[in-house]
């Protein structure tokens, strides 16, 4: 075999007939094999390191995004507020922030807001005492001696006798809303003057005004409440015109004692 190295020409196996150059090259390749294997392993390790680096970067990015889910500002920036619609208090309107996602929203009302109300603690008329004479039992209109009939049967009574008011009390005697306040049978006699509700002054005169008149004064004022009187329970109620929590009703007697009497 003829070979050239550094400008010299050699003839391998010229005398023996054996191709010594080929044998030497193969021996060199055998010696270099561990190096080649190590280089291949190094390449594999470098590829895996690069892959792990990519995964670590992706996980770091995911962690950063996940942290935003724990930040309340993330949701505030994409929030939708539900408000009462100015034009119609029975409807609602949604107001979205600039970062809110476009979409359709369905609202389910689970509970309606209630109005603030205050009711007199007991019946506004005097309590009927069933164990004393009729003229002292506490009827709104003083009883006088006379007769009355039930289903055609006439009963005679003497208001000053010891007969009690047990039977008469059941017919609902007491406060009479059809009379003026000073004659209606209030437990505390009302005096002329005024009272305030939510800072609004209400004037009245018990000698000319009935409970219905005072209710109209309140409802037609700027106090933002609705007044009512329940004949069955003889209770006086004020209800705030605004629904929901946060509303209050403030009351105070002024120059008169209407609220105390009620």
C-alpha positions as CSV (number, residue, x, y, z in Angstrom):
1,X,0.0,0.0,0.0
2,X,1.3,3.4,-0.9
3,X,0.7,6.4,1.4
4,X,2.0,9.9,1.7
5,X,2.7,11.7,4.9
6,X,4.5,15.1,5.3
7,X,5.7,15.0,1.7
8,X,7.1,11.5,2.0
9,X,5.9,8.5,0.1
10,X,5.8,5.2,1.9
11,X,4.9,1.7,0.8
12,X,3.2,-0.3,3.5
13,X,3.9,-4.1,3.5
14,X,6.3,-3.8,0.5
15,X,8.5,-6.5,1.9
16,X,6.0,-8.5,3.9
17,X,2.9,-8.1,1.8
18,X,0.9,-6.9,4.9
19,X,-1.1,-3.6,4.7
20,X,0.3,-2.1,7.8
21,X,-1.2,1.4,7.3
22,X,-4.8,0.0,7.3
23,X,-4.0,-1.9,10.5
24,X,-2.6,1.2,12.1
25,X,-5.6,3.4,11.2
26,X,-8.0,0.8,12.6
27,X,-6.0,0.6,15.8
28,X,-6.1,4.4,16.1
29,X,-9.9,4.3,15.5
30,X,-10.2,1.8,18.3
31,X,-8.2,4.0,20.6
32,X,-10.4,7.0,19.7
33,X,-13.7,5.2,20.3
34,X,-14.0,6.1,24.0
35,X,-13.5,9.7,23.1
36,X,-16.2,9.5,20.4
37,X,-18.6,7.8,22.9
38,X,-17.8,10.5,25.5
39,X,-18.5,13.2,22.9
40,X,-21.8,11.6,22.0
41,X,-22.7,11.5,25.7
42,X,-21.7,15.1,26.1
43,X,-24.0,16.1,23.2
44,X,-26.9,14.1,24.8
45,X,-26.3,15.8,28.1
46,X,-26.3,19.2,26.5
47,X,-29.5,18.5,24.7
48,X,-31.2,17.4,28.0
49,X,-29.8,20.4,29.8
50,X,-31.3,22.7,27.1
51,X,-34.7,20.9,27.4
52,X,-34.7,21.2,31.2
53,X,-33.9,24.9,30.8
54,X,-36.9,25.3,28.5
55,X,-39.2,23.5,30.9
56,X,-37.9,25.6,33.9
57,X,-38.5,28.8,31.9
58,X,-42.1,27.7,31.1
59,X,-42.8,26.7,34.7
60,X,-41.4,30.1,35.9
61,X,-43.7,31.9,33.5
62,X,-46.7,29.8,34.7
63,X,-45.9,30.6,38.3
64,X,-45.8,34.3,37.5
65,X,-49.2,34.0,35.8
66,X,-50.6,32.0,38.7
67,X,-49.5,34.6,41.2
68,X,-51.8,37.1,39.5
69,X,-54.8,34.9,40.4
70,X,-54.0,35.5,44.1
71,X,-54.1,39.3,43.6
72,X,-57.5,40.9,44.2
73,X,-56.6,43.7,41.8
74,X,-56.7,41.2,39.0
75,X,-60.4,40.7,39.5
76,X,-61.2,44.4,40.3
77,X,-59.8,45.4,36.9
78,X,-62.2,43.0,35.2
79,X,-65.2,43.5,37.5
80,X,-68.8,44.2,36.8
81,X,-70.9,46.3,39.2
82,X,-74.6,45.9,39.5
83,X,-76.5,49.1,40.3
84,X,-80.1,50.1,40.5
85,X,-81.2,51.7,37.2
86,X,-82.0,55.4,37.6
87,X,-84.9,55.4,35.2
88,X,-86.6,52.3,36.7
89,X,-85.9,51.3,40.4
90,X,-87.3,47.8,39.6
91,X,-84.5,47.1,37.1
92,X,-80.7,46.8,37.4
93,X,-77.8,47.9,35.2
94,X,-74.3,46.5,34.9
95,X,-71.3,48.8,34.8
96,X,-68.0,47.1,33.6
97,X,-64.5,48.3,34.0
98,X,-62.3,48.8,31.0
99,X,-60.5,45.5,31.5
100,X,-63.7,43.4,31.7
101,X,-64.0,40.6,29.2
102,X,-66.7,40.8,26.5
103,X,-69.5,38.4,27.3
104,X,-73.2,37.9,28.2
105,X,-74.2,37.9,31.9
106,X,-77.3,36.5,33.5
107,X,-78.4,37.8,36.9
108,X,-80.4,35.8,39.3
109,X,-82.1,37.7,42.2
110,X,-81.9,35.4,45.2
111,X,-83.2,38.0,47.7
112,X,-84.7,41.4,47.3
113,X,-83.5,44.3,49.5
114,X,-85.9,45.4,52.2
115,X,-86.7,48.9,53.4
116,X,-85.9,50.2,56.9
117,X,-89.0,50.5,59.0
118,X,-89.9,51.5,62.5
119,X,-93.2,50.7,64.2
120,X,-94.7,51.9,67.4
121,X,-94.0,49.4,70.2
122,X,-97.6,48.9,71.2
123,X,-101.2,49.9,70.3
124,X,-101.4,53.7,70.3
125,X,-104.7,53.7,72.3
126,X,-105.0,53.1,76.0
127,X,-105.0,49.5,77.1
128,X,-108.5,48.2,78.0
129,X,-108.7,47.0,81.6
130,X,-111.3,44.2,81.7
131,X,-111.5,44.1,85.5
132,X,-112.8,47.6,86.3
133,X,-116.1,49.5,85.8
134,X,-116.8,50.4,82.1
135,X,-116.3,54.1,82.6
136,X,-112.8,53.5,84.0
137,X,-111.7,50.7,81.6
138,X,-109.8,52.9,79.2
139,X,-112.1,53.1,76.2
140,X,-111.0,55.8,73.6
141,X,-114.5,57.3,73.8
142,X,-116.0,57.5,77.3
143,X,-119.0,55.2,77.8
144,X,-122.3,56.5,79.0
145,X,-125.3,54.7,80.5
146,X,-127.6,53.3,77.8
147,X,-128.4,50.3,75.6
148,X,-127.0,48.4,72.7
149,X,-128.2,45.4,70.7
150,X,-126.6,42.3,69.2
151,X,-128.6,40.2,66.7
152,X,-131.8,41.9,67.9
153,X,-131.2,41.4,71.6
154,X,-131.1,44.6,73.6
155,X,-128.5,45.0,76.4
156,X,-128.7,47.7,79.0
157,X,-125.5,48.9,80.7
158,X,-124.7,51.3,83.5
159,X,-121.2,52.7,82.9
160,X,-120.6,53.5,86.5
161,X,-121.5,50.1,87.9
162,X,-119.0,47.3,88.8
163,X,-119.8,45.5,85.5
164,X,-116.5,44.9,83.8
165,X,-115.4,45.5,80.2
166,X,-114.6,41.9,79.3
167,X,-117.4,41.7,76.7
168,X,-117.0,45.2,75.4
169,X,-113.3,44.9,75.0
170,X,-113.6,42.3,72.3
171,X,-115.3,44.7,69.9
172,X,-112.1,46.6,69.4
173,X,-112.7,49.7,71.5
174,X,-109.6,52.0,72.1
175,X,-107.9,54.3,69.7
176,X,-110.4,55.8,67.2
177,X,-108.6,56.9,64.0
178,X,-111.7,58.7,62.7
179,X,-111.5,61.3,65.5
180,X,-109.0,64.2,66.0
181,X,-105.9,63.3,67.9
182,X,-107.0,64.9,71.1
183,X,-110.3,62.9,71.1
184,X,-109.0,59.6,69.6
185,X,-108.1,58.0,72.9
186,X,-104.3,58.1,72.9
187,X,-102.7,56.9,76.1
188,X,-100.7,60.2,76.3
189,X,-102.6,63.3,75.4
190,X,-100.9,64.9,72.4
191,X,-100.0,68.6,72.4
192,X,-99.9,70.9,69.4
193,X,-96.5,71.4,67.9
194,X,-94.0,69.7,65.6
195,X,-91.7,66.7,65.3
196,X,-88.9,65.8,62.9
197,X,-88.3,62.7,60.7
198,X,-84.9,62.5,59.0
199,X,-84.4,66.2,59.8
200,X,-87.7,67.3,58.1
201,X,-90.0,69.3,60.3
202,X,-93.7,68.1,60.5
203,X,-96.3,70.4,62.1
204,X,-99.7,69.3,63.5
205,X,-102.6,70.4,65.6
206,X,-104.3,67.6,67.7
207,X,-107.5,69.7,68.0
208,X,-108.1,69.6,64.2
209,X,-105.8,66.8,62.8
210,X,-106.6,63.1,62.7
211,X,-104.0,60.3,62.4
212,X,-104.7,60.2,58.7
213,X,-103.9,63.9,58.4
214,X,-100.5,63.5,60.1
215,X,-99.8,60.5,57.8
216,X,-100.4,62.7,54.8
217,X,-98.2,65.4,56.2
218,X,-95.4,62.9,56.5
219,X,-95.9,61.2,53.2
220,X,-96.0,64.5,51.3
221,X,-92.9,65.8,53.0
222,X,-89.2,65.4,52.0
223,X,-88.5,62.9,54.8
224,X,-88.1,60.0,52.4
225,X,-90.4,57.7,54.4
226,X,-93.9,56.3,54.1
227,X,-96.2,56.4,57.1
228,X,-99.1,54.0,57.7
229,X,-101.5,53.0,60.4
230,X,-102.7,49.5,60.9
231,X,-106.3,49.5,62.3
232,X,-106.1,45.9,63.2
233,X,-103.1,46.2,65.5
234,X,-103.4,49.9,66.1
235,X,-99.7,50.4,65.3
236,X,-98.1,53.4,63.5
237,X,-95.3,52.4,61.1
238,X,-92.7,54.5,59.2
239,X,-90.9,52.8,56.2
240,X,-87.9,54.2,54.4
241,X,-88.5,54.8,50.7
242,X,-85.0,53.5,49.8
243,X,-84.4,49.8,49.6
244,X,-81.4,48.0,51.1
245,X,-79.0,48.4,54.0
246,X,-77.5,51.6,55.1
247,X,-80.8,53.5,55.4
248,X,-81.9,54.9,58.8
249,X,-84.9,56.7,60.1
250,X,-84.3,59.4,62.7
251,X,-87.2,60.8,64.7
252,X,-87.5,63.4,67.5
253,X,-90.3,65.3,69.0
254,X,-89.9,69.1,68.6
255,X,-92.3,71.5,70.3
256,X,-95.0,68.8,70.6
257,X,-95.2,65.2,71.9
258,X,-96.7,63.3,68.9
259,X,-94.0,60.7,68.7
260,X,-94.1,60.1,72.5
261,X,-97.9,59.7,72.3
262,X,-97.7,57.2,69.4
